[in-house]
Each structure stands twice: as C-alpha cells, then as structure tokens.
Amino acid sequence: MKKEIPNQNLEKWEQTLRADAHLSIDTKRGGARAGAGRKAKDYVKTVVNLRPEAREKLEALAAGGTLSEAANKLLLG
C-alpha cells in the first residue's frame, strides 16, 4: 500500500530544489570530458594471508619481480 505524503507547504525555492534533486542522485561515470575517469584494469585487487614459509617461497619465485607476478606465474602456469 502506497503512503501519501501530506502537503508540506514548501516555498517556491524549496519546490524548485526538490524538483531538480533527482539530477544529483544519478550515477556519475567518468569526468566532464569523454574518456575521462578511471580506466578499466585487467586485474582484481585481492588480499591473501600467507604463512611465513609460503611467503618466502613466493618471494624466491618472484626473483626480483613483484609478488603479484610470481603468484600469477604460479597459478596460471
């Protein structure tokens, strides 16, 4: 059952503000210019808790690279 909102006796400026309120709620995508904003990434940020022994092995596998590269190499082959 839909409730009716009682008349709120708004002043003219309040009515104008309320009429345009939905415009500020819309989801904004990117910036003012075409192509502005955050670019899509080809990875997902993930947190993994490792035991110290597992971290040492991952660091050894990385061999100067990043741990993320080593984990991708290990998991994807």
QUIHU-V429185 format. One record per residue. N is the residue number from 0. RES is the residue in one small letter. PSI is psi as a letter, one per 20 degrees, with the letter a starting at -180 (* if undefined). OMEGA is omega in whole degrees, -180 to 180 (none if undefined). NEAR is the number of other C-alpha atoms within 10 Angstrom. Layout:
BEGIN
N_RES_PSI_OMEGA_NEAR + N_RES_PSI_OMEGA_NEAR
END
This chain:
BEGIN
0_m_p_-177_3 + 1_k_p_179_4 + 2_k_q_175_5 + 3_e_p_178_6 + 4_i_p_-180_6 + 5_p_q_178_6 + 6_n_p_-175_6 + 7_q_j_178_7 + 8_n_l_-179_8 + 9_l_q_174_10 + 10_e_r_-175_8 + 11_k_g_-178_9 + 12_w_h_178_9 + 13_e_h_177_10 + 14_q_g_179_13 + 15_t_g_179_11 + 16_l_g_-179_10 + 17_r_h_-179_12 + 18_a_h_-178_10 + 19_d_j_-175_10 + 20_a_h_-177_11 + 21_h_h_-179_9 + 22_l_h_-179_9 + 23_s_i_-178_8 + 24_i_h_-178_8 + 25_d_q_179_8 + 26_t_p_178_7 + 27_k_p_179_8 + 28_r_p_178_10 + 29_g_a_-178_12 + 30_g_b_-178_10 + 31_a_h_-178_9 + 32_r_q_177_7 + 33_a_p_180_7 + 34_g_i_180_10 + 35_a_q_179_10 + 36_g_a_-178_11 + 37_r_p_180_9 + 38_k_q_179_8 + 39_a_q_179_6 + 40_k_q_179_7 + 41_d_k_177_5 + 42_y_r_178_6 + 43_v_p_179_6 + 44_k_p_-175_6 + 45_t_q_177_6 + 46_v_p_179_6 + 47_v_p_177_4 + 48_n_p_-178_7 + 49_l_q_170_10 + 50_r_q_-179_7 + 51_p_h_-180_9 + 52_e_g_-180_9 + 53_a_h_178_11 + 54_r_g_179_13 + 55_e_g_179_12 + 56_k_h_179_11 + 57_l_g_177_19 + 58_e_h_178_17 + 59_a_h_178_13 + 60_l_h_-180_17 + 61_a_h_177_17 + 62_a_m_177_10 + 63_g_i_177_9 + 64_g_a_179_11 + 65_t_r_177_12 + 66_l_h_178_16 + 67_s_g_177_14 + 68_e_g_180_13 + 69_a_g_-180_19 + 70_a_g_177_15 + 71_n_g_179_10 + 72_k_g_-179_12 + 73_l_g_-174_12 + 74_l_h_-176_8 + 75_l_i_176_7 + 76_g_*_none_6
END
